[in-house]
Amino acid sequence: MCVRLSHLAISLFFGLFCLGATLFFVKGQTLSALAADCEVPTSHPTIQSAVDDALCHTIRISSGTYAEKLMITRSVSLIGAGPDLTILDGEESGRPLTVDGSASEQEVSVFLAGVRVRNGDATGASTPMTGGGILVTGGARVDGENLQIDNNLASSSVSGYGGGLAIRGGSVFFTDTRILSNTANERAGNSEGNGYGGGLYVEDGALRLLNSQVVENLASFRANGSHEAAGGGLYITKDTQAFLSGNVWTGNIARGEQSSPCSLVDCSSEVDNEGGGAVGVFLSSGSAAITITNDIFAGNVANDVVTAEQNSGHGGAISFNTTGTGRITATLRGVTLQQNLAARTSASAGEEGRGGAIYARRTDLEVKQALLFDNRAVEEGNGSGGGIYFHFPGDGESFELENSVLAGNMACTTNDCGDGAQVYIDYSNAISNTARIVHTTIAGAGLNPRQGIFYTTPFGGDSLYITNTIIASHAVGIENNNPLSEARARFILFHGNSTDHVGTAFPDTIGHVPGQPDPLFVDPEDQDYHIRSGSPAIDNGTNAGISEDIDLDIRPQGDGFDIGADEFQVSAPADTPTVPSSTTPTPSPTATATPPIPPTALPPASKNFLPLVIR
């Protein structure tokens, strides 16, 4: 009996083994087939046919121009021969690429590399006026590298959202990508039409953009009606996270020069969201968190209209703006903002350019290790906040400017046409808030006709603290126009101002360097505001809790903290090792990269003090 059972057991064992081996072999064949590469046009005549073939996991696309309107609803990789060789062309009659995860029970994850997406027009697409080149929606995720997205149009009818790329309920992680000459809205004549995000648009999603270029995109061209045009390069709205690092933004425009004139209400209202030549963020509800590190913003324009008498623009490079219950949290570190313009023209104090580089309304804003050079609130007319315009914070929202240099920024070009050449702070509300400017250099190569810092509030609960800061070469160094406010300026080095401070809350003379001595900048004519040996800024500051300077060099050196953005480097003895600045490596992008959520540890600012110079 035992022998029979043993034979039976052996027979059952081998039977099950054979069945299992057969199933494994069949399953192995299936897995192998799913992982197989497909080639277009070799194994499949079109990209869409390969996408529709569930056995194709990686689709390699040969050189050529493909006039297809791709719809991807599953996880797949598309790899071209390079953006100069593999082209997805919309032929101005549709959107070249849509990635939609709404019908899938699992996350749809697409990897895209080595392709160019051009000439799309989403006006008549199934999801109209959204994402002229690419639309990511339905919770899908797209990781991409070595791409070019250019000459796409979101809409030629009514409003347009994302000329190059739109994310609506999805996430995108792009690196080494060029986003060039896309338009959110383009209407002929006086037809109504708003434009949001000439290059990119993000709503209810996540964006991570690294080491890329966003160049000459346009949010709105010939807009009429409500005239909302925001985010020439990128527009962000509710429930969004964005992490931008190592990118260059140049030549982007929120409102094009041939736009129709706008009315006083449309263009100057505080709640309108026009603005943001490169990046525009607007919320009426929900939240948005934006982190920008080591990006360069140069030559962007919020409002480029030149023929109208009534025009305004907010944020030549970046605009943060909320109404209602919306809340924006923004962190900028190691950024360079140069030669950006909020408004080409304005006619009166009601229609003015605000924030030549940065405009922030109802925003919790932190700016560190930043360079702001030669930005203008307005080219002709009235302007305020040539560098930064910070306005009307909500409960718990504050402004902090640390270890930064602002020089050569202009509120306006005459003596009585606006306020705050470098920084304008307006707390026109009854909520107690704090603004803090610490270890900052505010200067210029020549005398600026307006105030370096202008602060206004009708209430007594708001607080301004300026500490360890150099303020040089302005008609007025600091102006506080309300004696009720708690404004304090301590350990300041004033130099070459016509008047150092105006307002009954000043002077607060604790720790000020006496005699307005020359701070001894290395080369202000060439925008180098490091301090030289012997500078009166050396060791004359106070401990403000800041342990590094604009270059991430350690504070303090020598016998104390230096005033201004730069901590003069005391030469170490030959036998004393130097302490390098800590760095955080940027992760390499892959098809399985971590979700595009801003990391806790930010990469350090560039050691190169001199910014990109636009001639």
C-alpha positions as CSV (number, residue, x, y, z in Angstrom):
1,M,0.0,0.0,0.0
2,C,2.8,2.3,0.9
3,V,4.5,1.5,-2.4
4,R,1.4,2.2,-4.4
5,L,1.0,5.5,-2.5
6,S,4.6,6.5,-3.2
7,H,4.1,5.8,-6.9
8,L,0.9,7.7,-6.9
9,A,2.6,10.6,-5.1
10,I,5.4,10.5,-7.6
11,S,3.0,10.5,-10.5
12,L,1.1,13.4,-9.0
13,F,4.3,15.3,-8.3
14,F,5.5,15.0,-11.9
15,G,2.1,15.7,-13.3
16,L,1.8,18.9,-11.3
17,F,5.4,19.8,-12.2
18,C,4.7,19.4,-15.9
19,L,1.5,21.4,-15.6
20,G,3.3,24.1,-13.6
21,A,6.2,24.1,-16.1
22,T,3.8,24.4,-19.0
23,L,1.9,27.3,-17.3
24,F,5.3,29.0,-16.5
25,F,6.5,28.5,-20.0
26,V,3.3,30.0,-21.5
27,K,3.3,32.8,-18.9
28,G,7.0,33.4,-19.6
29,Q,6.2,33.6,-23.3
30,T,3.5,36.2,-22.5
31,L,5.8,38.2,-20.2
32,S,8.5,38.1,-22.8
33,A,6.2,39.3,-25.5
34,L,4.9,42.1,-23.3
35,A,8.5,43.2,-22.7
36,A,9.4,43.0,-26.3
37,D,10.4,46.1,-28.3
38,C,8.3,47.2,-31.2
39,E,9.6,49.3,-34.0
40,V,7.9,51.9,-36.1
41,P,7.6,51.7,-39.1
42,T,9.3,48.2,-39.2
43,S,7.0,46.0,-37.1
44,H,4.1,48.5,-37.0
45,P,3.2,50.9,-39.8
46,T,2.1,53.7,-37.3
47,I,2.9,54.7,-33.8
48,Q,-0.8,54.4,-32.9
49,S,-0.9,50.8,-34.1
50,A,2.0,50.0,-31.9
51,V,0.4,51.8,-28.9
52,D,-2.8,49.7,-29.5
53,D,-0.8,46.5,-29.5
54,A,-0.8,45.4,-25.9
55,L,2.3,43.2,-26.6
56,C,4.4,46.4,-27.2
57,H,6.0,47.6,-24.1
58,T,8.7,49.8,-25.6
59,I,8.1,51.5,-28.9
60,R,11.1,52.6,-30.8
61,I,10.3,55.3,-33.4
62,S,12.6,55.7,-36.4
63,S,13.6,59.0,-37.9
64,G,10.7,60.7,-39.7
65,T,7.7,62.9,-39.4
66,Y,4.6,61.3,-38.1
67,A,1.3,63.2,-38.7
68,E,-0.7,61.3,-36.1
69,K,-3.0,62.3,-33.2
70,L,-1.9,59.8,-30.7
71,M,-4.1,58.6,-27.8
72,I,-2.4,56.6,-25.1
73,T,-4.4,55.0,-22.3
74,R,-1.9,52.4,-21.0
75,S,1.6,52.3,-19.7
76,V,4.2,52.3,-22.5
77,S,7.5,53.8,-23.5
78,L,8.0,55.8,-26.7
79,I,11.6,56.4,-27.7
80,G,12.6,58.4,-30.8
81,A,15.8,58.9,-32.6
82,G,16.2,62.4,-31.2
83,P,14.1,65.6,-31.3
84,D,15.8,66.7,-34.6
85,L,14.9,63.3,-36.2
86,T,11.7,61.9,-34.8
87,I,8.8,64.4,-35.1
88,L,5.2,64.2,-34.0
89,D,3.5,66.8,-36.2
90,G,-0.1,68.0,-35.6
91,E,-0.2,69.8,-39.0
92,E,-2.1,72.6,-37.3
93,S,-5.2,70.4,-37.2
94,G,-5.2,68.6,-33.9
95,R,-3.2,67.6,-30.8
96,P,-0.2,65.3,-31.5
97,L,-0.3,63.5,-28.2
98,T,-2.9,62.7,-25.5
99,V,-2.1,60.6,-22.4
100,D,-5.3,59.7,-20.5
101,G,-5.5,57.5,-17.5
102,S,-9.1,57.9,-16.6
103,A,-10.3,54.6,-18.1
104,S,-7.5,52.5,-16.5
105,E,-7.8,50.7,-13.1
106,Q,-4.0,51.1,-12.7
107,E,-1.8,54.1,-13.0
108,V,-1.0,54.9,-16.6
109,S,2.8,55.7,-16.8
110,V,4.4,56.8,-20.0
111,F,8.0,57.3,-20.8
112,L,8.8,59.7,-23.6
113,A,12.3,60.4,-25.0
114,G,14.0,61.7,-28.1
115,V,11.0,63.2,-29.9
116,R,9.8,66.6,-31.1
117,V,6.1,67.6,-30.8
118,R,5.2,70.5,-33.1
119,N,2.4,72.2,-35.0
120,G,-0.4,71.0,-32.7
121,D,-3.7,72.9,-32.5
122,A,-6.2,71.8,-29.8
123,T,-9.0,74.1,-30.8
124,G,-11.1,71.3,-32.2
125,A,-9.7,68.4,-30.2
126,S,-11.8,66.0,-28.1
127,T,-10.7,68.0,-25.0
128,P,-10.8,71.4,-26.7
129,M,-8.5,74.4,-26.2
130,T,-6.3,72.5,-23.8
131,G,-2.7,71.3,-24.5
132,G,-1.9,72.2,-28.0
133,G,1.0,69.8,-28.2
134,I,0.5,67.3,-25.3
135,L,-2.4,66.7,-22.9
136,V,-1.9,64.6,-19.7
137,T,-5.1,63.9,-17.8
138,G,-7.0,61.3,-15.9
139,G,-4.3,60.7,-13.3
140,A,-1.7,59.7,-15.9
141,R,2.0,60.3,-15.5
142,V,4.5,61.1,-18.1
143,D,8.3,61.0,-17.6
144,G,10.3,62.5,-20.5
145,E,13.8,63.5,-21.4
146,N,15.5,65.0,-24.5
147,L,12.3,66.5,-25.9
148,Q,11.3,69.5,-27.9
149,I,7.8,70.9,-27.8
150,D,7.4,73.8,-30.2
151,N,5.0,75.9,-32.3
152,N,1.8,74.4,-30.8
153,L,-1.5,76.3,-30.2
154,A,-4.0,75.6,-27.5
155,S,-6.8,77.6,-29.0
156,S,-7.8,80.0,-31.8
157,S,-11.3,80.2,-30.3
158,V,-12.2,81.8,-26.9
159,S,-9.7,80.8,-24.1
160,G,-6.6,78.5,-24.4
161,Y,-4.9,76.5,-21.7
162,G,-1.3,75.3,-22.3
163,G,0.0,76.0,-25.7
164,G,2.7,73.3,-25.5
165,L,1.6,71.1,-22.7
166,A,-1.4,70.9,-20.4
167,I,-1.6,68.8,-17.2
168,R,-5.2,68.4,-15.9
169,G,-5.3,65.8,-13.2
170,G,-1.9,64.1,-13.9
171,S,1.8,64.5,-13.4
172,V,4.8,65.2,-15.6
173,F,8.6,64.9,-14.9
174,F,10.6,66.4,-17.8
175,T,14.3,66.9,-18.0
176,D,16.6,68.3,-20.8
177,T,13.6,69.6,-22.7
178,R,13.0,72.6,-24.9
179,I,9.6,74.3,-24.8
180,L,9.7,76.9,-27.6
181,S,7.3,79.3,-29.4
182,N,4.0,77.9,-28.2
183,T,0.8,80.0,-27.8
184,A,-2.1,79.5,-25.4
185,N,-4.5,81.7,-27.3
186,E,-4.4,83.4,-30.6
187,R,-7.5,85.3,-31.9
188,A,-7.8,87.6,-34.9
189,G,-9.5,90.9,-34.7
190,N,-11.3,92.0,-31.5
191,S,-12.7,88.6,-30.6
192,E,-12.7,87.7,-26.9
193,G,-10.0,85.3,-25.8
194,N,-7.9,84.6,-22.7
195,G,-4.6,82.8,-22.6
196,Y,-3.2,80.7,-19.7
197,G,0.2,79.2,-20.0
198,G,1.8,79.8,-23.4
199,G,4.3,76.9,-22.8
200,L,2.7,74.8,-20.0
201,Y,-0.5,74.7,-18.0
202,V,-1.0,72.7,-14.7
203,E,-4.2,72.2,-12.9
204,D,-4.8,69.6,-10.2
205,G,-1.5,67.9,-10.9
206,A,2.2,67.9,-10.4
207,L,5.1,69.2,-12.6
208,R,8.8,68.6,-12.2
209,L,10.9,70.4,-14.8
210,L,14.7,70.1,-14.7
211,N,17.6,71.5,-16.8
212,S,15.2,72.6,-19.5
213,Q,14.6,75.8,-21.6
214,V,11.3,77.6,-21.8
215,V,11.7,80.2,-24.6
216,E,9.5,82.7,-26.4
217,N,6.1,81.3,-25.5
218,L,3.0,83.5,-25.5
219,A,-0.1,83.3,-23.3
220,S,-2.4,85.6,-25.2
221,F,-2.2,87.4,-28.5
222,R,-4.8,90.0,-29.5
223,A,-7.0,89.3,-26.4
224,N,-10.2,91.2,-25.9
225,G,-13.0,90.8,-23.4
226,S,-11.8,90.1,-19.8
227,H,-8.2,90.3,-21.0
228,E,-6.9,87.6,-18.7
229,A,-3.4,86.6,-19.8
230,A,-1.1,84.9,-17.4
231,G,2.0,82.7,-17.5
232,G,3.8,83.2,-20.8
233,G,5.9,80.2,-20.0
234,L,4.0,78.4,-17.3
235,Y,0.6,78.8,-15.7
236,I,-0.3,77.0,-12.5
237,T,-3.7,76.9,-10.8
238,K,-5.4,75.0,-8.0
239,D,-4.2,71.9,-6.2
240,T,-0.8,71.8,-7.9
241,Q,2.8,71.0,-6.8
242,A,5.6,72.3,-9.0
243,F,9.4,71.8,-8.6
244,L,11.5,73.7,-11.1
245,S,15.3,73.5,-11.1
246,G,18.2,74.4,-13.4
247,N,15.9,75.8,-16.1
248,V,16.3,78.9,-18.3
249,W,13.2,81.1,-19.0
250,T,13.6,83.8,-21.6
251,G,11.5,85.8,-24.0
252,N,8.2,84.6,-22.7
253,I,5.2,87.0,-22.8
254,A,1.9,86.9,-21.0
255,R,0.1,89.5,-23.2
256,G,1.3,90.0,-26.7
257,E,2.1,93.4,-28.1
258,Q,-0.8,93.4,-30.6
259,S,-3.4,92.7,-27.9
260,S,-6.3,95.1,-27.8
261,P,-6.4,97.9,-25.2
262,C,-7.9,96.9,-21.9
263,S,-10.2,98.8,-19.6
264,L,-9.3,100.2,-16.2
265,V,-11.2,97.4,-14.4
266,D,-9.8,94.6,-16.6
267,C,-6.2,95.6,-16.4
268,S,-5.7,97.2,-13.0
269,S,-8.0,95.3,-10.7
270,E,-6.2,93.6,-7.9
271,V,-8.0,90.3,-8.4
272,D,-7.3,89.9,-12.1
273,N,-4.7,87.3,-12.9
274,E,-3.0,88.9,-15.8
275,G,0.8,88.7,-15.4
276,G,3.7,86.5,-15.0
277,G,5.8,86.9,-18.1
278,A,7.5,83.5,-17.5
279,V,5.5,81.9,-14.6
280,G,2.0,82.9,-13.5
281,V,0.3,81.2,-10.5
282,F,-3.4,82.1,-9.8
283,L,-5.8,80.5,-7.3
284,S,-9.3,81.3,-6.3
285,S,-9.6,78.2,-4.2
286,G,-7.4,75.2,-3.3
287,S,-3.6,75.4,-2.9
288,A,-0.4,75.4,-4.8
289,A,3.2,74.8,-3.7
290,I,6.0,76.0,-5.9
291,T,9.7,75.5,-5.4
292,I,12.2,77.1,-7.9
293,T,15.9,76.5,-7.5
294,N,18.8,77.7,-9.6
295,D,16.6,78.8,-12.5
296,I,17.4,81.8,-14.7
297,F,14.6,84.3,-15.8
298,A,15.7,86.8,-18.4
299,G,13.9,89.1,-20.8
300,N,10.3,88.0,-20.0
301,V,7.4,90.5,-20.2
302,A,4.0,90.3,-18.4
303,N,2.3,92.9,-20.6
304,D,3.9,93.9,-23.9
305,V,1.2,96.2,-25.2
306,V,2.7,99.4,-26.6
307,T,-0.2,101.2,-28.2
308,A,-2.9,101.3,-25.5
309,E,-3.2,104.1,-23.0
310,Q,-4.5,101.9,-20.2
311,N,-2.4,98.9,-19.4
312,S,-0.8,97.2,-16.5
313,G,1.2,94.1,-15.9
314,H,2.1,92.1,-12.8
315,G,5.3,90.2,-12.4
316,G,7.6,90.5,-15.4
317,A,9.1,87.1,-14.6
318,I,6.9,85.6,-11.9
319,S,3.4,86.4,-10.6
320,F,1.8,84.8,-7.6
321,N,-1.9,85.8,-7.1
322,T,-4.7,84.5,-5.1
323,T,-8.3,85.4,-4.3
324,G,-11.0,83.9,-2.2
325,T,-9.7,80.9,-0.2
326,G,-6.7,80.1,-2.4
327,R,-3.3,79.7,-0.8
328,I,0.1,79.8,-2.5
329,T,3.3,78.7,-0.9
330,A,6.4,79.7,-2.9
331,T,10.1,79.1,-2.3
332,L,12.7,80.6,-4.6
333,R,16.4,79.8,-4.0
334,G,19.5,80.5,-6.1
335,V,17.4,82.1,-8.9
336,T,18.6,84.8,-11.2
337,L,16.1,87.3,-12.5
338,Q,17.4,89.9,-15.0
339,Q,15.9,92.4,-17.4
340,N,12.3,91.3,-17.0
341,L,9.5,93.8,-17.5
342,A,6.0,94.0,-15.9
343,A,4.4,96.5,-18.3
344,R,5.5,98.1,-21.5
345,T,3.3,101.2,-20.9
346,S,0.9,102.5,-18.2
347,A,-1.1,105.7,-18.0
348,S,-1.9,106.5,-14.4
349,A,-1.5,105.3,-10.8
350,G,-4.5,103.0,-11.4
351,E,-2.8,101.2,-14.3
352,E,0.7,100.5,-13.4
353,G,3.4,98.0,-13.7
354,R,4.0,96.0,-10.5
355,G,6.9,93.8,-9.8
356,G,9.4,93.9,-12.6
357,A,10.8,90.5,-11.5
358,I,8.3,89.1,-8.9
359,Y,4.7,90.1,-8.0
360,A,3.1,88.3,-5.0
361,R,-0.4,88.9,-3.7
362,R,-1.9,86.7,-0.9
363,T,1.2,84.5,-1.0
364,D,3.6,83.0,1.5
365,L,6.9,83.9,-0.2
366,E,10.5,83.0,0.6
367,V,13.4,84.3,-1.6
368,K,16.9,83.2,-0.8
369,Q,20.3,83.4,-2.5
370,A,18.7,85.3,-5.4
371,L,20.1,87.8,-7.9
372,L,17.7,90.5,-9.3
373,F,19.3,92.8,-11.8
374,D,17.9,95.5,-14.1
375,N,14.3,94.5,-13.9
376,R,11.6,97.1,-14.5
377,A,8.1,97.6,-13.3
378,V,7.3,99.7,-16.3
379,E,9.1,101.0,-19.4
380,E,7.0,104.1,-19.7
381,G,4.6,105.5,-17.2
382,N,3.9,104.5,-13.6
383,G,5.5,101.5,-11.8
384,S,6.1,100.1,-8.4
385,G,8.4,97.4,-7.2
386,G,11.1,97.3,-9.8
387,G,12.4,94.1,-8.3
388,I,9.7,92.6,-6.0
389,Y,6.2,93.8,-5.3
390,F,4.7,92.0,-2.3
391,H,1.1,92.8,-1.6
392,F,-1.8,92.1,0.7
393,P,-0.8,88.9,2.5
394,G,-3.4,86.7,4.1
395,D,-3.5,85.2,7.5
396,G,-0.2,83.5,8.3
397,E,1.4,84.6,5.0
398,S,4.7,86.4,5.1
399,F,7.6,87.6,3.0
400,E,11.2,86.7,3.6
401,L,14.2,88.0,1.6
402,E,17.5,86.6,2.6
403,N,21.1,86.5,1.2
404,S,20.1,88.2,-2.0
405,V,21.4,91.0,-4.2
406,L,19.0,93.5,-5.9
407,A,20.6,96.1,-8.0
408,G,19.7,98.3,-11.0
409,N,16.0,97.5,-10.8
410,M,13.6,100.4,-11.6
411,A,10.1,101.2,-10.5
412,C,10.0,103.9,-13.1
413,T,12.4,106.2,-14.9
414,T,11.5,109.6,-13.4
415,N,11.5,111.1,-10.0
416,D,7.8,110.9,-9.1
417,C,6.1,108.1,-10.9
418,G,6.0,105.1,-8.5
419,D,7.6,103.6,-5.5
420,G,10.1,100.9,-4.4
421,A,12.8,100.6,-7.0
422,Q,14.0,97.3,-5.5
423,V,11.3,96.2,-3.1
424,Y,7.7,97.4,-2.6
425,I,5.8,96.0,0.4
426,D,2.1,96.8,0.8
427,Y,0.2,95.4,3.8
428,S,-3.2,96.9,3.1
429,N,-5.1,94.6,5.4
430,A,-5.9,94.3,9.1
431,I,-4.1,90.9,9.6
432,S,-0.9,90.9,11.5
433,N,1.9,89.8,9.2
434,T,5.7,90.0,9.1
435,A,8.1,90.9,6.3
436,R,11.8,90.2,6.9
437,I,14.8,91.3,4.9
438,V,18.1,90.0,6.2
439,H,21.7,89.8,4.9
440,T,20.7,91.5,1.6
441,T,22.5,93.9,-0.7
442,I,20.4,96.7,-2.3
443,A,22.4,98.8,-4.6
444,G,23.2,100.0,-8.1
445,A,26.0,101.3,-10.3
446,G,24.4,104.8,-10.3
447,L,21.8,106.8,-8.3
448,N,18.4,105.2,-8.6
449,P,15.6,107.9,-8.7
450,R,13.2,106.0,-6.3
451,Q,13.4,104.3,-2.9
452,G,15.4,101.1,-2.4
453,I,12.7,99.7,-0.1
454,F,9.2,101.1,0.2
455,Y,6.8,99.9,2.9
456,T,3.2,100.9,3.4
457,T,0.3,99.9,5.6
458,P,-2.6,101.7,7.3
459,F,-2.4,99.3,10.3
460,G,-0.2,99.0,13.3
461,G,0.0,95.2,13.6
462,D,2.1,94.5,10.6
463,S,5.9,94.3,11.1
464,L,8.9,95.0,8.9
465,Y,12.3,93.9,10.0
466,I,15.4,94.8,8.0
467,T,18.7,93.5,9.4
468,N,22.3,93.2,8.2
469,T,21.5,94.9,4.9
470,I,23.5,97.2,2.6
471,I,21.3,100.0,1.0
472,A,23.2,102.2,-1.4
473,S,22.7,104.6,-4.3
474,H,19.0,105.5,-4.1
475,A,17.1,108.7,-3.8
476,V,15.7,107.3,-0.6
477,G,17.2,104.2,1.1
478,I,14.1,103.1,3.1
479,E,10.7,104.7,3.2
480,N,8.0,103.8,5.7
481,N,4.9,105.9,5.1
482,N,2.9,104.8,8.2
483,P,4.1,105.6,11.8
484,L,1.7,103.0,13.3
485,S,3.6,100.1,11.7
486,E,6.3,98.2,13.5
487,A,9.1,98.9,11.1
488,R,12.7,98.3,12.3
489,A,16.0,98.6,10.4
490,R,19.0,97.5,12.4
491,F,22.7,96.9,11.5
492,I,22.3,98.7,8.2
493,L,25.1,100.1,6.0
494,F,23.8,103.1,4.1
495,H,25.9,104.6,1.4
496,G,25.4,107.2,-1.4
497,N,21.7,107.7,-0.9
498,S,20.2,111.2,-1.2
499,T,18.2,110.4,1.9
500,D,18.9,107.2,4.0
501,H,15.4,106.8,5.5
502,V,12.0,108.5,5.6
503,G,9.2,107.9,8.0
504,T,8.7,108.3,11.8
505,A,9.4,104.6,12.5
506,F,13.0,105.3,11.2
507,P,15.7,105.8,12.1
508,D,16.1,102.8,14.4
509,T,19.8,103.3,14.7
510,I,20.8,100.2,16.6
511,G,24.0,98.9,15.0
512,H,24.0,101.1,11.9
513,V,27.5,101.6,10.5
514,P,28.2,105.3,11.1
515,G,29.2,107.8,8.4
516,Q,27.7,106.1,5.3
517,P,31.0,104.6,4.2
518,D,31.7,103.0,0.8
519,P,30.9,99.2,1.1
520,L,33.8,98.5,-1.3
521,F,32.0,96.3,-3.8
522,V,34.3,94.3,-6.1
523,D,32.9,95.6,-9.4
524,P,29.3,97.1,-9.4
525,E,29.7,98.2,-13.0
526,D,29.9,94.5,-13.9
527,Q,27.3,93.5,-11.3
528,D,29.7,91.9,-8.9
529,Y,28.6,92.9,-5.4
530,H,31.0,90.8,-3.3
531,I,32.7,93.0,-0.8
532,R,36.5,93.6,-0.8
533,S,39.0,93.4,2.0
534,G,38.7,96.4,4.2
535,S,34.9,96.8,3.6
536,P,33.1,98.5,6.5
537,A,30.5,95.7,6.1
538,I,32.9,93.1,7.5
539,D,32.2,92.0,11.1
540,N,29.7,94.8,11.7
541,G,26.5,92.8,11.6
542,T,24.6,90.8,14.2
543,N,23.7,87.2,14.6
544,A,20.4,86.9,12.7
545,G,20.3,83.1,12.7
546,I,21.7,82.8,9.2
547,S,24.7,80.4,8.9
548,E,25.5,80.8,5.2
549,D,25.8,83.6,2.6
550,I,24.7,84.0,-1.0
551,D,27.4,81.6,-2.2
552,L,26.6,79.2,0.6
553,D,29.8,80.1,2.3
554,I,29.8,79.7,6.1
555,R,28.8,82.7,8.3
556,P,30.5,84.1,10.2
557,Q,34.0,84.4,9.1
558,G,36.6,86.3,11.2
559,D,35.3,88.1,14.3
560,G,31.7,88.6,13.4
561,F,28.8,88.5,10.9
562,D,29.2,90.7,7.8
563,I,26.5,93.1,6.6
564,G,25.0,92.3,3.2
565,A,24.6,89.2,1.0
566,D,28.3,88.3,0.9
567,E,30.4,87.1,3.8
568,F,34.0,88.1,3.1
569,Q,36.1,84.9,3.0
570,V,39.0,85.1,5.5
571,S,41.9,83.1,4.2
572,A,42.5,80.0,6.3
573,P,46.0,79.0,7.5
574,A,47.8,76.5,5.3
575,D,47.3,73.7,7.8
576,T,43.6,74.3,8.2
577,P,41.3,72.3,6.0
578,T,38.4,74.2,4.3
579,V,34.9,73.1,4.8
580,P,33.0,72.6,1.6
581,S,29.4,73.6,1.1
582,S,27.0,70.7,1.3
583,T,25.4,69.6,-1.9
584,T,22.3,67.6,-2.8
585,P,22.6,65.6,-6.0
586,T,19.7,65.8,-8.5
587,P,18.3,62.3,-9.2
588,S,18.7,60.9,-12.7
589,P,15.4,60.8,-14.6
590,T,14.2,57.3,-15.5
591,A,10.9,55.7,-16.5
592,T,10.5,54.7,-12.8
593,A,11.6,57.9,-11.3
594,T,10.1,59.1,-8.0
595,P,6.9,61.1,-8.3
596,P,7.4,64.8,-9.1
597,I,7.1,66.1,-5.6
598,P,9.5,68.8,-4.4
599,P,12.2,67.2,-2.3
600,T,12.8,68.4,1.3
601,A,16.5,69.1,0.7
602,L,17.0,71.7,-1.9
603,P,20.1,71.9,-4.1
604,P,22.5,74.7,-3.3
605,A,22.6,78.0,-5.2
606,S,25.2,78.4,-7.9
607,K,28.7,79.6,-6.8
608,N,28.8,81.9,-9.8
609,F,27.8,85.3,-8.5
610,L,27.5,86.9,-11.9
611,P,24.2,86.4,-13.7
612,L,23.5,85.8,-17.3
613,V,23.9,89.1,-19.1
614,I,21.3,89.8,-21.9
615,R,22.7,92.3,-24.4
